[in-house]
Amino acid sequence: YAGERHRRIFAATAWLHTAGHRGAPAIEAHRRSAIGGMGHAGELETAMLLHLRPETVHMARVVDETDFVTTSSYYMDWIEGGALVANPPWDDDSRTGAYGAGSLATAEHGRIWLEAAVAEKVDHVAEIHEQQRRREERRNAGYGLWGKVINN
């Protein structure tokens, strides 16, 4: 782990944008697709591209694919749900590579979701700085093994 190799540095990551305390509520407030509509090339990603680079999106070519193999413990969506995290072969669930309902995307929702994603990441950076500050304070005070010399 990075924390063992670089003991004085606090490292953290978030796998998804728009999945935390700012992003998830923004998605739920504005999404038009049902669960399964926000995978790859689905409503969320297509909306963000419609906002950022509309000339790259060809809505006439969008194919919605939401017929995934799901169970009560696994479903595919932006924030995957259930107790199981699965990574099946992509073509088990998609004929085109899409996972979701891109046809429901709008540039306005893309703007809202992108702003929430950026705000969420700004908050994450602030949290990382706060974690580092508090950990350094604790280390400098001799907390735990930082202040002890163990002789065998």
C-alpha positions as CSV (number, residue, x, y, z in Angstrom):
1,Y,0.0,0.0,0.0
2,A,1.1,3.6,-0.7
3,G,0.8,4.4,3.0
4,E,3.3,1.7,3.9
5,R,5.8,2.8,1.2
6,H,5.4,6.5,1.7
7,R,4.6,6.8,5.3
8,R,4.5,10.6,5.6
9,I,2.1,11.1,2.6
10,F,-1.7,10.6,2.8
11,A,-3.0,9.2,-0.5
12,A,-6.6,8.7,-1.4
13,T,-8.7,8.1,-4.5
14,A,-12.3,8.0,-5.5
15,W,-13.1,5.6,-8.3
16,L,-16.1,7.4,-9.7
17,H,-16.9,11.1,-10.1
18,T,-20.5,12.2,-9.3
19,A,-21.0,9.3,-6.9
20,G,-20.6,11.0,-3.5
21,H,-22.4,13.5,-1.3
22,R,-22.8,16.1,-4.1
23,G,-22.9,14.0,-7.2
24,A,-25.3,11.3,-6.2
25,P,-28.1,13.7,-5.2
26,A,-27.6,15.7,-8.4
27,I,-28.0,12.6,-10.4
28,E,-31.1,11.4,-8.6
29,A,-32.7,14.9,-8.9
30,H,-32.3,15.1,-12.7
31,R,-32.0,11.6,-14.1
32,R,-34.6,10.5,-16.6
33,S,-33.5,6.9,-17.0
34,A,-34.4,4.0,-14.8
35,I,-31.7,2.0,-13.0
36,G,-29.5,0.6,-15.7
37,G,-29.6,3.8,-17.8
38,M,-26.3,5.3,-16.6
39,G,-23.6,2.9,-17.5
40,H,-21.1,3.4,-20.3
41,A,-22.4,5.8,-23.0
42,G,-25.6,6.1,-21.0
43,E,-27.5,9.1,-19.9
44,L,-24.8,10.6,-17.6
45,E,-21.7,10.3,-19.9
46,T,-23.7,11.3,-23.0
47,A,-25.2,14.3,-21.2
48,M,-21.7,15.5,-20.1
49,L,-20.4,15.3,-23.6
50,L,-23.5,17.1,-24.9
51,H,-22.6,19.9,-22.5
52,L,-18.8,19.9,-23.1
53,R,-18.4,18.9,-26.8
54,P,-21.8,18.6,-28.5
55,E,-20.3,18.3,-31.9
56,T,-18.9,14.9,-30.9
57,V,-22.2,13.4,-30.0
58,H,-24.4,12.0,-32.8
59,M,-27.7,11.4,-31.1
60,A,-29.2,9.8,-34.2
61,R,-26.7,6.9,-33.7
62,V,-27.4,6.4,-30.0
63,V,-28.5,2.9,-29.1
64,D,-30.0,2.4,-25.6
65,E,-28.9,-0.9,-24.0
66,T,-30.4,-1.6,-20.6
67,D,-31.2,-5.3,-20.9
68,F,-28.4,-6.5,-18.6
69,V,-28.2,-9.7,-16.6
70,T,-29.2,-8.5,-13.2
71,T,-30.1,-10.1,-9.9
72,S,-31.2,-8.8,-6.5
73,S,-27.6,-8.5,-5.4
74,Y,-26.2,-7.0,-8.7
75,Y,-27.3,-4.4,-11.2
76,M,-25.4,-2.2,-13.6
77,D,-25.8,1.6,-13.2
78,W,-23.5,4.6,-12.6
79,I,-23.3,3.7,-8.9
80,E,-23.6,-0.1,-9.1
81,G,-25.9,-1.7,-6.6
82,G,-26.2,-4.8,-4.5
83,A,-23.8,-6.9,-2.5
84,L,-22.0,-8.3,-5.6
85,V,-19.5,-6.4,-7.7
86,A,-19.3,-8.2,-11.0
87,N,-17.1,-7.7,-14.0
88,P,-18.6,-10.0,-16.7
89,P,-17.5,-10.0,-20.3
90,W,-18.8,-6.7,-21.8
91,D,-20.5,-8.5,-24.7
92,D,-22.6,-10.6,-22.3
93,D,-24.7,-7.5,-21.8
94,S,-24.1,-5.2,-24.7
95,R,-24.3,-5.6,-28.5
96,T,-22.9,-2.1,-29.2
97,G,-20.6,-1.3,-26.2
98,A,-23.2,0.9,-24.6
99,Y,-24.5,0.3,-21.1
100,G,-27.4,2.6,-20.6
101,A,-29.9,5.0,-22.0
102,G,-27.9,7.7,-23.8
103,S,-31.0,8.8,-25.8
104,L,-32.3,10.5,-22.6
105,A,-29.3,12.7,-22.2
106,T,-29.5,16.5,-22.3
107,A,-26.8,19.1,-22.3
108,E,-28.4,20.9,-19.4
109,H,-28.3,17.8,-17.2
110,G,-24.7,17.4,-18.4
111,R,-23.9,20.8,-17.1
112,I,-25.5,20.2,-13.7
113,W,-23.8,16.8,-13.3
114,L,-20.4,18.1,-14.4
115,E,-20.7,21.0,-11.9
116,A,-21.6,18.6,-9.2
117,A,-18.6,16.3,-10.1
118,V,-16.2,19.2,-10.0
119,A,-17.5,20.4,-6.6
120,E,-17.3,16.9,-5.3
121,K,-13.7,16.6,-6.4
122,V,-12.8,20.0,-4.9
123,D,-14.3,18.7,-1.6
124,H,-12.2,15.5,-1.9
125,V,-9.0,17.5,-2.3
126,A,-9.9,19.6,0.7
127,E,-10.6,16.4,2.7
128,I,-7.2,14.9,1.6
129,H,-5.5,18.1,2.8
130,E,-7.4,17.9,6.1
131,Q,-6.5,14.3,6.6
132,Q,-2.8,15.0,6.0
133,R,-2.8,18.0,8.3
134,R,-4.5,16.0,11.1
135,R,-2.2,13.0,10.6
136,E,0.9,15.2,10.7
137,E,-0.3,16.8,13.9
138,R,-0.9,13.4,15.5
139,R,2.5,12.1,14.3
140,N,4.3,15.2,15.6
141,A,2.7,14.7,19.0
142,G,4.2,11.2,19.1
143,Y,0.9,9.3,18.5
144,G,1.2,5.5,18.3
145,L,4.4,4.0,16.9
146,W,5.5,7.4,15.6
147,G,6.7,8.3,19.1
148,K,8.0,5.0,20.2
149,V,11.3,3.1,19.8
150,I,10.8,-0.6,20.2
151,N,13.8,-2.6,21.4
152,N,13.8,-6.3,21.1
